[in-house]
Amino acid sequence: MFMTTNGMQLELEMLTCRNGLPTARIDLGSKQLLLHSSYNPEQEALRQVEPLSLEEGDVVLIYGLGLGYHVKAILNKIGSQGQVVIFQQNTALAAKLANTGPAAEVLADHRVELVAEDNMQLLAAQLKYCMEIMLEVDGKFFLHRPSLEILPPEFQRLRVALQDWEVARGTIQRFGSLLEENLRVNLPVCRELPAVSSFFGQFKDVPIIVVAAGPSLDNEFEHLRQVGNKALILAVGTSVRPLLRNGIEPDMIIVTDPQGEVFKQLEGLSLQVPLIVLPSVYPQVLQNYSGPRIVAWQKGINLSGQEPWASEDDLIETGGSVATAACDIAIRMGGSTVIFVGLDLGYPMGKNHAYGTTYWYRKIIDSHCLELPSNDGKTVLTVKNYNYMRRWLERRIRRETAIEFINTSQQGAFIQGTRIMAFQECLHRWINRDRNVQSLIERLLQPV
């Protein structure tokens, strides 16, 4: 059966799996796509929804109806008080799928609502509204990937938004209980710490260097040693050991990861460098750090306990990673220029991190990679999480008109809104006079 949506021809063919269950294949003209496994779609669905860690009463937003196997697997886990909202582009396709056995069964369930729409603006608006509700109720998100693949080309922005949402919500879904437990342990300490918001707007004439731990960091130690008190160096935790080994002490450090592995980044180091942490950071990082500690209250996670301690203006946007959180803080500090060092967002020269970091030895698996345009006009291998970070940075940068963003990574992924520039040139242009960075930090850390 052929269906046309926005000029796109589709043919839906019903098939029988080896175990006798129905499945379906869609012919896109240029390729054919299975909506579910041709062997055992029920087992496939169970594997797909397992990472959601579903519980009774959960609310789940799904993009893509398919034949409903994944919906059924979710319904079996969320109990009688749970709720599912399914979005599907292409009303004709949705109607056809809804008449198949498995999909018809789940759509008859009172816990399920199907939203089918052909108009991109209407579909995007309804999805956005539902996503906002999901944040409020700590809902879960499931993306049926074959349904994403059949979106027409003119829905590309929606496709990207859904992929980004999957990454962002996936982090929360994967670490939700861990974040809650870390917050429970950390909150009594965090309540007594100075907030990073006290630094907002205080560095208006100061270049801020955000140091990540990508491979290109190895090329910049000589230049970073020349910075001194002429700029503020904000280093992610992964980059600290390579910096110290090369005689560079950052002005501030940021660590955000809730997992225990992050403790290795600073373990055994005796530093007096101010450390910025999220309240959901791995507790031992907070408990064992010898220097000043600063809390960065965060947006986007409904964790009971942080709201009374910070106003909306005090909350940072983390972007799902330590580097993106550092970028947001640098912007809010008021720096006239934000310079990215080691922010490759990919694997230039076949490397994944700077030498000597806790991750530099990890093998790159090409089958997990995609290609992106790089700063040297070629391409660079990356993974979907880095690509999500890149798009988040581009959106965040677009909101700032008074700040210049410089990317010193010559072979890393291209970030729209940044100027590509060698670090040596940055030294001549902006990092060329004393700005009393240390004195300013010390003053801001004094109790009010």
Contacts in CASP RR format, 6 or more apart in sequence:
PFRMAT RR
TARGET T0000
AUTHOR 0000-0000-0000
METHOD contacts of the structure
MODEL  1
MFMTTNGMQLELEMLTCRNGLPTARIDLGSKQLLLHSSYNPEQEALRQVE
PLSLEEGDVVLIYGLGLGYHVKAILNKIGSQGQVVIFQQNTALAAKLANT
GPAAEVLADHRVELVAEDNMQLLAAQLKYCMEIMLEVDGKFFLHRPSLEI
LPPEFQRLRVALQDWEVARGTIQRFGSLLEENLRVNLPVCRELPAVSSFF
GQFKDVPIIVVAAGPSLDNEFEHLRQVGNKALILAVGTSVRPLLRNGIEP
DMIIVTDPQGEVFKQLEGLSLQVPLIVLPSVYPQVLQNYSGPRIVAWQKG
INLSGQEPWASEDDLIETGGSVATAACDIAIRMGGSTVIFVGLDLGYPMG
KNHAYGTTYWYRKIIDSHCLELPSNDGKTVLTVKNYNYMRRWLERRIRRE
TAIEFINTSQQGAFIQGTRIMAFQECLHRWINRDRNVQSLIERLLQPV
1 11 0 8 1.000
1 12 0 8 1.000
1 96 0 8 1.000
2 9 0 8 1.000
2 10 0 8 1.000
2 11 0 8 1.000
3 9 0 8 1.000
3 10 0 8 1.000
3 11 0 8 1.000
3 12 0 8 1.000
3 90 0 8 1.000
3 92 0 8 1.000
3 93 0 8 1.000
3 96 0 8 1.000
4 10 0 8 1.000
4 92 0 8 1.000
5 89 0 8 1.000
5 90 0 8 1.000
5 92 0 8 1.000
5 93 0 8 1.000
5 118 0 8 1.000
5 152 0 8 1.000
6 118 0 8 1.000
6 152 0 8 1.000
6 154 0 8 1.000
7 152 0 8 1.000
8 28 0 8 1.000
8 152 0 8 1.000
8 153 0 8 1.000
9 29 0 8 1.000
10 26 0 8 1.000
10 27 0 8 1.000
10 28 0 8 1.000
10 90 0 8 1.000
10 93 0 8 1.000
10 150 0 8 1.000
11 26 0 8 1.000
11 27 0 8 1.000
11 29 0 8 1.000
12 24 0 8 1.000
12 25 0 8 1.000
12 26 0 8 1.000
12 93 0 8 1.000
12 96 0 8 1.000
12 97 0 8 1.000
13 24 0 8 1.000
13 25 0 8 1.000
13 26 0 8 1.000
13 27 0 8 1.000
14 22 0 8 1.000
14 23 0 8 1.000
14 24 0 8 1.000
14 100 0 8 1.000
15 22 0 8 1.000
15 23 0 8 1.000
15 24 0 8 1.000
15 25 0 8 1.000
15 38 0 8 1.000
16 22 0 8 1.000
16 23 0 8 1.000
17 23 0 8 1.000
17 37 0 8 1.000
17 38 0 8 1.000
17 39 0 8 1.000
17 40 0 8 1.000
17 41 0 8 1.000
18 38 0 8 1.000
18 39 0 8 1.000
18 40 0 8 1.000
19 39 0 8 1.000
19 40 0 8 1.000
21 40 0 8 1.000
21 41 0 8 1.000
21 42 0 8 1.000
21 102 0 8 1.000
22 67 0 8 1.000
22 100 0 8 1.000
22 101 0 8 1.000
22 102 0 8 1.000
23 34 0 8 1.000
23 35 0 8 1.000
23 36 0 8 1.000
23 37 0 8 1.000
23 38 0 8 1.000
23 41 0 8 1.000
23 67 0 8 1.000
24 34 0 8 1.000
24 35 0 8 1.000
24 36 0 8 1.000
24 66 0 8 1.000
24 67 0 8 1.000
24 97 0 8 1.000
24 100 0 8 1.000
25 32 0 8 1.000
25 33 0 8 1.000
25 34 0 8 1.000
25 35 0 8 1.000
26 32 0 8 1.000
26 33 0 8 1.000
26 35 0 8 1.000
26 146 0 8 1.000
26 150 0 8 1.000
28 150 0 8 1.000
33 146 0 8 1.000
33 149 0 8 1.000
33 150 0 8 1.000
34 146 0 8 1.000
35 66 0 8 1.000
35 67 0 8 1.000
35 146 0 8 1.000
35 147 0 8 1.000
36 44 0 8 1.000
36 45 0 8 1.000
36 66 0 8 1.000
36 67 0 8 1.000
36 69 0 8 1.000
36 146 0 8 1.000
37 43 0 8 1.000
37 44 0 8 1.000
41 67 0 8 1.000
41 69 0 8 1.000
42 69 0 8 1.000
42 72 0 8 1.000
42 73 0 8 1.000
44 69 0 8 1.000
45 68 0 8 1.000
45 69 0 8 1.000
45 70 0 8 1.000
45 72 0 8 1.000
45 73 0 8 1.000
46 73 0 8 1.000
48 70 0 8 1.000
48 73 0 8 1.000
48 142 0 8 1.000
49 70 0 8 1.000
49 73 0 8 1.000
49 74 0 8 1.000
49 77 0 8 1.000
49 142 0 8 1.000
51 170 0 8 1.000
51 173 0 8 1.000
51 174 0 8 1.000
52 60 0 8 1.000
52 74 0 8 1.000
52 140 0 8 1.000
52 142 0 8 1.000
52 173 0 8 1.000
53 173 0 8 1.000
53 174 0 8 1.000
53 177 0 8 1.000
54 60 0 8 1.000
54 74 0 8 1.000
54 77 0 8 1.000
54 78 0 8 1.000
54 140 0 8 1.000
55 77 0 8 1.000
55 78 0 8 1.000
56 77 0 8 1.000
56 78 0 8 1.000
56 79 0 8 1.000
56 81 0 8 1.000
56 82 0 8 1.000
57 78 0 8 1.000
57 79 0 8 1.000
57 81 0 8 1.000
57 82 0 8 1.000
57 83 0 8 1.000
58 77 0 8 1.000
58 78 0 8 1.000
58 82 0 8 1.000
58 139 0 8 1.000
58 140 0 8 1.000
59 82 0 8 1.000
59 83 0 8 1.000
59 84 0 8 1.000
59 85 0 8 1.000
59 134 0 8 1.000
59 137 0 8 1.000
59 139 0 8 1.000
59 140 0 8 1.000
60 74 0 8 1.000
60 78 0 8 1.000
60 82 0 8 1.000
60 83 0 8 1.000
60 84 0 8 1.000
60 85 0 8 1.000
60 139 0 8 1.000
60 140 0 8 1.000
60 141 0 8 1.000
60 142 0 8 1.000
61 84 0 8 1.000
61 85 0 8 1.000
61 87 0 8 1.000
61 130 0 8 1.000
61 131 0 8 1.000
61 134 0 8 1.000
61 139 0 8 1.000
61 140 0 8 1.000
61 141 0 8 1.000
61 142 0 8 1.000
62 70 0 8 1.000
62 71 0 8 1.000
62 74 0 8 1.000
62 84 0 8 1.000
62 85 0 8 1.000
62 86 0 8 1.000
62 87 0 8 1.000
62 141 0 8 1.000
62 142 0 8 1.000
62 143 0 8 1.000
62 144 0 8 1.000
63 86 0 8 1.000
63 87 0 8 1.000
63 88 0 8 1.000
63 127 0 8 1.000
63 142 0 8 1.000
63 143 0 8 1.000
63 144 0 8 1.000
63 147 0 8 1.000
63 148 0 8 1.000
63 162 0 8 1.000
64 86 0 8 1.000
64 87 0 8 1.000
64 88 0 8 1.000
64 143 0 8 1.000
64 144 0 8 1.000
64 147 0 8 1.000
64 148 0 8 1.000
65 71 0 8 1.000
65 86 0 8 1.000
65 88 0 8 1.000
65 94 0 8 1.000
65 97 0 8 1.000
65 98 0 8 1.000
65 103 0 8 1.000
65 114 0 8 1.000
65 144 0 8 1.000
65 147 0 8 1.000
66 88 0 8 1.000
66 97 0 8 1.000
66 103 0 8 1.000
66 144 0 8 1.000
66 146 0 8 1.000
66 147 0 8 1.000
67 97 0 8 1.000
67 100 0 8 1.000
67 101 0 8 1.000
67 102 0 8 1.000
67 103 0 8 1.000
68 97 0 8 1.000
68 102 0 8 1.000
68 103 0 8 1.000
68 106 0 8 1.000
69 102 0 8 1.000
70 142 0 8 1.000
70 144 0 8 1.000
71 84 0 8 1.000
71 86 0 8 1.000
71 103 0 8 1.000
71 106 0 8 1.000
71 112 0 8 1.000
72 102 0 8 1.000
72 105 0 8 1.000
72 106 0 8 1.000
74 84 0 8 1.000
74 142 0 8 1.000
75 84 0 8 1.000
75 106 0 8 1.000
75 109 0 8 1.000
75 111 0 8 1.000
75 112 0 8 1.000
78 84 0 8 1.000
78 111 0 8 1.000
79 111 0 8 1.000
80 111 0 8 1.000
82 111 0 8 1.000
83 111 0 8 1.000
83 113 0 8 1.000
84 111 0 8 1.000
84 112 0 8 1.000
84 113 0 8 1.000
85 112 0 8 1.000
85 113 0 8 1.000
85 115 0 8 1.000
85 130 0 8 1.000
86 112 0 8 1.000
86 113 0 8 1.000
86 114 0 8 1.000
86 115 0 8 1.000
87 115 0 8 1.000
87 116 0 8 1.000
87 117 0 8 1.000
87 123 0 8 1.000
87 126 0 8 1.000
87 127 0 8 1.000
87 130 0 8 1.000
88 94 0 8 1.000
88 97 0 8 1.000
88 114 0 8 1.000
88 115 0 8 1.000
88 116 0 8 1.000
88 117 0 8 1.000
88 147 0 8 1.000
89 116 0 8 1.000
89 117 0 8 1.000
89 118 0 8 1.000
89 120 0 8 1.000
89 123 0 8 1.000
89 151 0 8 1.000
89 152 0 8 1.000
89 155 0 8 1.000
89 158 0 8 1.000
90 116 0 8 1.000
90 118 0 8 1.000
90 150 0 8 1.000
91 116 0 8 1.000
91 117 0 8 1.000
91 118 0 8 1.000
93 150 0 8 1.000
94 114 0 8 1.000
94 116 0 8 1.000
95 116 0 8 1.000
97 103 0 8 1.000
98 104 0 8 1.000
98 107 0 8 1.000
98 114 0 8 1.000
106 112 0 8 1.000
107 114 0 8 1.000
115 123 0 8 1.000
115 126 0 8 1.000
115 130 0 8 1.000
117 123 0 8 1.000
117 126 0 8 1.000
120 154 0 8 1.000
120 155 0 8 1.000
120 158 0 8 1.000
123 158 0 8 1.000
124 157 0 8 1.000
124 158 0 8 1.000
124 161 0 8 1.000
127 158 0 8 1.000
127 161 0 8 1.000
127 162 0 8 1.000
131 165 0 8 1.000
134 140 0 8 1.000
134 141 0 8 1.000
134 169 0 8 1.000
135 300 0 8 1.000
135 302 0 8 1.000
136 302 0 8 1.000
138 172 0 8 1.000
138 302 0 8 1.000
139 169 0 8 1.000
140 169 0 8 1.000
140 173 0 8 1.000
141 165 0 8 1.000
141 166 0 8 1.000
141 169 0 8 1.000
141 170 0 8 1.000
141 173 0 8 1.000
143 162 0 8 1.000
143 163 0 8 1.000
143 165 0 8 1.000
143 166 0 8 1.000
148 159 0 8 1.000
148 162 0 8 1.000
148 163 0 8 1.000
151 158 0 8 1.000
151 159 0 8 1.000
160 391 0 8 1.000
163 384 0 8 1.000
163 388 0 8 1.000
164 388 0 8 1.000
164 391 0 8 1.000
164 392 0 8 1.000
167 384 0 8 1.000
167 385 0 8 1.000
167 388 0 8 1.000
168 319 0 8 1.000
168 320 0 8 1.000
168 388 0 8 1.000
171 320 0 8 1.000
172 179 0 8 1.000
172 301 0 8 1.000
175 258 0 8 1.000
175 259 0 8 1.000
178 258 0 8 1.000
178 259 0 8 1.000
179 258 0 8 1.000
179 280 0 8 1.000
179 301 0 8 1.000
179 303 0 8 1.000
180 303 0 8 1.000
180 304 0 8 1.000
182 258 0 8 1.000
182 279 0 8 1.000
182 280 0 8 1.000
182 281 0 8 1.000
182 282 0 8 1.000
182 283 0 8 1.000
183 279 0 8 1.000
183 280 0 8 1.000
183 303 0 8 1.000
183 304 0 8 1.000
183 305 0 8 1.000
183 306 0 8 1.000
185 283 0 8 1.000
186 277 0 8 1.000
186 279 0 8 1.000
186 280 0 8 1.000
186 281 0 8 1.000
186 283 0 8 1.000
186 286 0 8 1.000
187 279 0 8 1.000
187 305 0 8 1.000
187 306 0 8 1.000
189 286 0 8 1.000
189 287 0 8 1.000
189 293 0 8 1.000
190 277 0 8 1.000
190 279 0 8 1.000
190 286 0 8 1.000
190 295 0 8 1.000
190 306 0 8 1.000
190 309 0 8 1.000
191 309 0 8 1.000
193 293 0 8 1.000
193 294 0 8 1.000
193 295 0 8 1.000
194 292 0 8 1.000
194 294 0 8 1.000
194 295 0 8 1.000
194 444 0 8 1.000
194 445 0 8 1.000
194 447 0 8 1.000
195 294 0 8 1.000
195 295 0 8 1.000
195 296 0 8 1.000
195 297 0 8 1.000
195 309 0 8 1.000
195 310 0 8 1.000
195 314 0 8 1.000
196 276 0 8 1.000
196 294 0 8 1.000
196 295 0 8 1.000
196 296 0 8 1.000
196 316 0 8 1.000
196 329 0 8 1.000
197 297 0 8 1.000
197 310 0 8 1.000
197 313 0 8 1.000
197 314 0 8 1.000
197 332 0 8 1.000
198 444 0 8 1.000
199 294 0 8 1.000
199 329 0 8 1.000
199 332 0 8 1.000
199 333 0 8 1.000
199 444 0 8 1.000
200 332 0 8 1.000
200 333 0 8 1.000
200 334 0 8 1.000
201 332 0 8 1.000
201 333 0 8 1.000
201 334 0 8 1.000
201 335 0 8 1.000
202 333 0 8 1.000
202 334 0 8 1.000
202 440 0 8 1.000
202 444 0 8 1.000
203 232 0 8 1.000
203 333 0 8 1.000
203 334 0 8 1.000
203 335 0 8 1.000
203 437 0 8 1.000
203 440 0 8 1.000
204 334 0 8 1.000
204 335 0 8 1.000
204 336 0 8 1.000
205 335 0 8 1.000
205 336 0 8 1.000
205 435 0 8 1.000
206 231 0 8 1.000
206 232 0 8 1.000
206 333 0 8 1.000
206 334 0 8 1.000
206 335 0 8 1.000
206 336 0 8 1.000
206 435 0 8 1.000
206 437 0 8 1.000
206 440 0 8 1.000
207 230 0 8 1.000
207 231 0 8 1.000
207 232 0 8 1.000
207 335 0 8 1.000
207 336 0 8 1.000
207 337 0 8 1.000
207 338 0 8 1.000
207 339 0 8 1.000
207 426 0 8 1.000
207 430 0 8 1.000
207 431 0 8 1.000
208 231 0 8 1.000
208 232 0 8 1.000
208 234 0 8 1.000
208 330 0 8 1.000
208 333 0 8 1.000
208 334 0 8 1.000
208 335 0 8 1.000
208 337 0 8 1.000
208 338 0 8 1.000
208 339 0 8 1.000
209 224 0 8 1.000
209 227 0 8 1.000
209 231 0 8 1.000
209 232 0 8 1.000
209 233 0 8 1.000
209 234 0 8 1.000
209 339 0 8 1.000
209 341 0 8 1.000
209 431 0 8 1.000
210 234 0 8 1.000
210 236 0 8 1.000
210 323 0 8 1.000
210 326 0 8 1.000
210 327 0 8 1.000
210 330 0 8 1.000
210 338 0 8 1.000
210 339 0 8 1.000
210 340 0 8 1.000
210 341 0 8 1.000
210 343 0 8 1.000
211 217 0 8 1.000
211 224 0 8 1.000
211 233 0 8 1.000
211 234 0 8 1.000
211 235 0 8 1.000
211 236 0 8 1.000
211 239 0 8 1.000
211 243 0 8 1.000
211 250 0 8 1.000
211 341 0 8 1.000
211 342 0 8 1.000
212 236 0 8 1.000
212 238 0 8 1.000
212 239 0 8 1.000
212 323 0 8 1.000
212 326 0 8 1.000
212 340 0 8 1.000
212 341 0 8 1.000
212 342 0 8 1.000
212 343 0 8 1.000
212 344 0 8 1.000
213 236 0 8 1.000
213 237 0 8 1.000
213 238 0 8 1.000
213 239 0 8 1.000
213 242 0 8 1.000
213 342 0 8 1.000
213 353 0 8 1.000
213 354 0 8 1.000
213 357 0 8 1.000
213 359 0 8 1.000
214 239 0 8 1.000
214 342 0 8 1.000
214 343 0 8 1.000
214 344 0 8 1.000
214 346 0 8 1.000
214 351 0 8 1.000
214 352 0 8 1.000
214 353 0 8 1.000
214 354 0 8 1.000
214 357 0 8 1.000
214 409 0 8 1.000
215 342 0 8 1.000
215 344 0 8 1.000
215 347 0 8 1.000
215 348 0 8 1.000
215 349 0 8 1.000
215 350 0 8 1.000
215 351 0 8 1.000
215 352 0 8 1.000
215 353 0 8 1.000
215 354 0 8 1.000
216 341 0 8 1.000
216 342 0 8 1.000
216 344 0 8 1.000
216 348 0 8 1.000
216 354 0 8 1.000
216 408 0 8 1.000
216 409 0 8 1.000
216 410 0 8 1.000
216 411 0 8 1.000
216 412 0 8 1.000
217 239 0 8 1.000
217 242 0 8 1.000
217 341 0 8 1.000
217 342 0 8 1.000
217 354 0 8 1.000
218 242 0 8 1.000
218 354 0 8 1.000
218 355 0 8 1.000
220 341 0 8 1.000
220 342 0 8 1.000
220 408 0 8 1.000
220 423 0 8 1.000
221 242 0 8 1.000
221 243 0 8 1.000
221 246 0 8 1.000
221 247 0 8 1.000
221 248 0 8 1.000
223 423 0 8 1.000
223 424 0 8 1.000
223 426 0 8 1.000
223 427 0 8 1.000
224 233 0 8 1.000
224 243 0 8 1.000
224 246 0 8 1.000
224 248 0 8 1.000
224 341 0 8 1.000
224 423 0 8 1.000
225 246 0 8 1.000
225 247 0 8 1.000
225 248 0 8 1.000
226 427 0 8 1.000
226 431 0 8 1.000
227 233 0 8 1.000
227 248 0 8 1.000
227 427 0 8 1.000
227 431 0 8 1.000
228 437 0 8 1.000
229 434 0 8 1.000
229 435 0 8 1.000
229 436 0 8 1.000
229 437 0 8 1.000
229 438 0 8 1.000
230 431 0 8 1.000
230 432 0 8 1.000
230 433 0 8 1.000
230 434 0 8 1.000
230 435 0 8 1.000
230 437 0 8 1.000
231 339 0 8 1.000
231 430 0 8 1.000
231 431 0 8 1.000
231 435 0 8 1.000
231 437 0 8 1.000
232 251 0 8 1.000
232 252 0 8 1.000
232 333 0 8 1.000
232 437 0 8 1.000
232 441 0 8 1.000
233 248 0 8 1.000
233 250 0 8 1.000
233 251 0 8 1.000
233 252 0 8 1.000
234 250 0 8 1.000
234 251 0 8 1.000
234 252 0 8 1.000
234 253 0 8 1.000
234 254 0 8 1.000
234 276 0 8 1.000
234 326 0 8 1.000
234 329 0 8 1.000
234 330 0 8 1.000
235 243 0 8 1.000
235 250 0 8 1.000
235 252 0 8 1.000
235 253 0 8 1.000
235 254 0 8 1.000
236 253 0 8 1.000
236 254 0 8 1.000
236 255 0 8 1.000
236 322 0 8 1.000
236 323 0 8 1.000
236 326 0 8 1.000
237 253 0 8 1.000
237 254 0 8 1.000
237 255 0 8 1.000
237 262 0 8 1.000
237 265 0 8 1.000
237 266 0 8 1.000
237 322 0 8 1.000
238 265 0 8 1.000
238 322 0 8 1.000
238 353 0 8 1.000
238 357 0 8 1.000
238 358 0 8 1.000
238 359 0 8 1.000
239 250 0 8 1.000
239 342 0 8 1.000
239 354 0 8 1.000
239 357 0 8 1.000
240 250 0 8 1.000
240 253 0 8 1.000
240 265 0 8 1.000
240 266 0 8 1.000
240 269 0 8 1.000
241 265 0 8 1.000
241 269 0 8 1.000
241 356 0 8 1.000
241 357 0 8 1.000
241 358 0 8 1.000
242 354 0 8 1.000
242 355 0 8 1.000
242 356 0 8 1.000
242 357 0 8 1.000
243 249 0 8 1.000
243 250 0 8 1.000
244 269 0 8 1.000
245 356 0 8 1.000
249 271 0 8 1.000
249 273 0 8 1.000
250 273 0 8 1.000
251 273 0 8 1.000
251 274 0 8 1.000
251 437 0 8 1.000
251 438 0 8 1.000
251 441 0 8 1.000
252 273 0 8 1.000
252 274 0 8 1.000
252 275 0 8 1.000
252 276 0 8 1.000
252 294 0 8 1.000
252 441 0 8 1.000
253 266 0 8 1.000
253 271 0 8 1.000
253 273 0 8 1.000
253 274 0 8 1.000
253 275 0 8 1.000
253 276 0 8 1.000
254 275 0 8 1.000
254 276 0 8 1.000
254 277 0 8 1.000
254 296 0 8 1.000
254 322 0 8 1.000
254 325 0 8 1.000
254 326 0 8 1.000
254 329 0 8 1.000
255 262 0 8 1.000
255 265 0 8 1.000
255 266 0 8 1.000
255 275 0 8 1.000
255 276 0 8 1.000
255 277 0 8 1.000
255 281 0 8 1.000
255 285 0 8 1.000
255 322 0 8 1.000
256 277 0 8 1.000
256 278 0 8 1.000
256 280 0 8 1.000
256 281 0 8 1.000
256 318 0 8 1.000
256 321 0 8 1.000
256 322 0 8 1.000
256 325 0 8 1.000
257 281 0 8 1.000
257 282 0 8 1.000
257 322 0 8 1.000
258 280 0 8 1.000
258 281 0 8 1.000
258 282 0 8 1.000
259 282 0 8 1.000
260 282 0 8 1.000
260 284 0 8 1.000
261 358 0 8 1.000
262 281 0 8 1.000
262 282 0 8 1.000
262 285 0 8 1.000
263 282 0 8 1.000
263 284 0 8 1.000
263 285 0 8 1.000
263 288 0 8 1.000
264 358 0 8 1.000
265 358 0 8 1.000
266 275 0 8 1.000
266 285 0 8 1.000
266 288 0 8 1.000
266 289 0 8 1.000
267 288 0 8 1.000
270 290 0 8 1.000
271 289 0 8 1.000
271 290 0 8 1.000
271 291 0 8 1.000
272 290 0 8 1.000
272 291 0 8 1.000
272 292 0 8 1.000
273 291 0 8 1.000
274 291 0 8 1.000
274 292 0 8 1.000
274 293 0 8 1.000
274 294 0 8 1.000
274 441 0 8 1.000
274 445 0 8 1.000
275 285 0 8 1.000
275 289 0 8 1.000
275 291 0 8 1.000
275 292 0 8 1.000
275 293 0 8 1.000
275 294 0 8 1.000
276 294 0 8 1.000
276 295 0 8 1.000
276 296 0 8 1.000
276 329 0 8 1.000
277 285 0 8 1.000
277 286 0 8 1.000
277 293 0 8 1.000
277 294 0 8 1.000
277 295 0 8 1.000
277 296 0 8 1.000
278 295 0 8 1.000
278 296 0 8 1.000
278 298 0 8 1.000
278 318 0 8 1.000
278 325 0 8 1.000
279 295 0 8 1.000
279 297 0 8 1.000
279 298 0 8 1.000
279 303 0 8 1.000
279 306 0 8 1.000
280 298 0 8 1.000
280 301 0 8 1.000
280 303 0 8 1.000
286 293 0 8 1.000
292 445 0 8 1.000
294 445 0 8 1.000
296 316 0 8 1.000
296 325 0 8 1.000
296 329 0 8 1.000
297 306 0 8 1.000
297 309 0 8 1.000
297 310 0 8 1.000
297 314 0 8 1.000
297 315 0 8 1.000
297 316 0 8 1.000
298 306 0 8 1.000
298 315 0 8 1.000
298 316 0 8 1.000
298 317 0 8 1.000
298 318 0 8 1.000
298 325 0 8 1.000
299 315 0 8 1.000
299 316 0 8 1.000
299 317 0 8 1.000
299 318 0 8 1.000
300 317 0 8 1.000
300 318 0 8 1.000
316 325 0 8 1.000
316 328 0 8 1.000
316 329 0 8 1.000
316 332 0 8 1.000
317 324 0 8 1.000
317 325 0 8 1.000
317 328 0 8 1.000
317 396 0 8 1.000
318 324 0 8 1.000
318 325 0 8 1.000
318 328 0 8 1.000
319 325 0 8 1.000
319 328 0 8 1.000
319 389 0 8 1.000
319 392 0 8 1.000
319 396 0 8 1.000
320 389 0 8 1.000
320 392 0 8 1.000
321 385 0 8 1.000
321 389 0 8 1.000
323 343 0 8 1.000
323 389 0 8 1.000
324 389 0 8 1.000
324 392 0 8 1.000
324 393 0 8 1.000
324 396 0 8 1.000
327 338 0 8 1.000
327 340 0 8 1.000
327 393 0 8 1.000
327 396 0 8 1.000
328 396 0 8 1.000
330 338 0 8 1.000
331 338 0 8 1.000
331 396 0 8 1.000
331 400 0 8 1.000
331 403 0 8 1.000
334 403 0 8 1.000
335 403 0 8 1.000
336 402 0 8 1.000
336 403 0 8 1.000
336 404 0 8 1.000
336 430 0 8 1.000
337 403 0 8 1.000
337 404 0 8 1.000
337 405 0 8 1.000
337 406 0 8 1.000
337 426 0 8 1.000
337 430 0 8 1.000
338 403 0 8 1.000
338 404 0 8 1.000
338 405 0 8 1.000
338 406 0 8 1.000
339 406 0 8 1.000
339 408 0 8 1.000
339 423 0 8 1.000
339 426 0 8 1.000
339 430 0 8 1.000
340 405 0 8 1.000
340 406 0 8 1.000
340 407 0 8 1.000
340 408 0 8 1.000
340 409 0 8 1.000
340 415 0 8 1.000
340 418 0 8 1.000
341 408 0 8 1.000
341 409 0 8 1.000
341 423 0 8 1.000
342 354 0 8 1.000
342 408 0 8 1.000
342 409 0 8 1.000
343 407 0 8 1.000
343 409 0 8 1.000
343 415 0 8 1.000
344 380 0 8 1.000
344 409 0 8 1.000
344 411 0 8 1.000
344 412 0 8 1.000
344 413 0 8 1.000
345 372 0 8 1.000
345 382 0 8 1.000
345 386 0 8 1.000
345 387 0 8 1.000
345 389 0 8 1.000
345 390 0 8 1.000
345 412 0 8 1.000
345 413 0 8 1.000
345 415 0 8 1.000
346 352 0 8 1.000
346 372 0 8 1.000
346 380 0 8 1.000
346 381 0 8 1.000
346 382 0 8 1.000
346 383 0 8 1.000
346 386 0 8 1.000
346 412 0 8 1.000
346 413 0 8 1.000
347 364 0 8 1.000
347 369 0 8 1.000
347 380 0 8 1.000
347 381 0 8 1.000
347 382 0 8 1.000
348 374 0 8 1.000
348 380 0 8 1.000
348 409 0 8 1.000
348 411 0 8 1.000
348 412 0 8 1.000
349 411 0 8 1.000
350 364 0 8 1.000
350 381 0 8 1.000
351 360 0 8 1.000
352 359 0 8 1.000
352 360 0 8 1.000
352 362 0 8 1.000
352 364 0 8 1.000
353 359 0 8 1.000
353 360 0 8 1.000
353 362 0 8 1.000
354 360 0 8 1.000
364 381 0 8 1.000
366 381 0 8 1.000
368 383 0 8 1.000
369 381 0 8 1.000
369 382 0 8 1.000
369 383 0 8 1.000
370 381 0 8 1.000
370 382 0 8 1.000
370 383 0 8 1.000
370 384 0 8 1.000
370 387 0 8 1.000
371 379 0 8 1.000
371 380 0 8 1.000
371 381 0 8 1.000
371 382 0 8 1.000
372 379 0 8 1.000
372 380 0 8 1.000
372 382 0 8 1.000
372 387 0 8 1.000
372 390 0 8 1.000
372 413 0 8 1.000
372 414 0 8 1.000
373 379 0 8 1.000
373 380 0 8 1.000
373 413 0 8 1.000
373 414 0 8 1.000
374 380 0 8 1.000
374 411 0 8 1.000
374 412 0 8 1.000
374 413 0 8 1.000
374 414 0 8 1.000
375 407 0 8 1.000
375 409 0 8 1.000
375 410 0 8 1.000
375 411 0 8 1.000
375 412 0 8 1.000
375 413 0 8 1.000
375 414 0 8 1.000
375 420 0 8 1.000
376 410 0 8 1.000
376 411 0 8 1.000
376 412 0 8 1.000
377 414 0 8 1.000
378 411 0 8 1.000
380 411 0 8 1.000
380 412 0 8 1.000
380 413 0 8 1.000
382 390 0 8 1.000
382 413 0 8 1.000
386 413 0 8 1.000
387 413 0 8 1.000
390 413 0 8 1.000
390 415 0 8 1.000
393 415 0 8 1.000
394 415 0 8 1.000
394 416 0 8 1.000
394 417 0 8 1.000
397 405 0 8 1.000
397 415 0 8 1.000
397 416 0 8 1.000
397 417 0 8 1.000
397 418 0 8 1.000
398 417 0 8 1.000
404 419 0 8 1.000
405 415 0 8 1.000
405 417 0 8 1.000
405 418 0 8 1.000
405 419 0 8 1.000
406 418 0 8 1.000
406 419 0 8 1.000
406 420 0 8 1.000
406 421 0 8 1.000
406 426 0 8 1.000
407 415 0 8 1.000
407 418 0 8 1.000
407 419 0 8 1.000
407 420 0 8 1.000
407 421 0 8 1.000
408 420 0 8 1.000
408 421 0 8 1.000
408 422 0 8 1.000
408 423 0 8 1.000
408 426 0 8 1.000
409 420 0 8 1.000
410 420 0 8 1.000
410 422 0 8 1.000
414 420 0 8 1.000
END
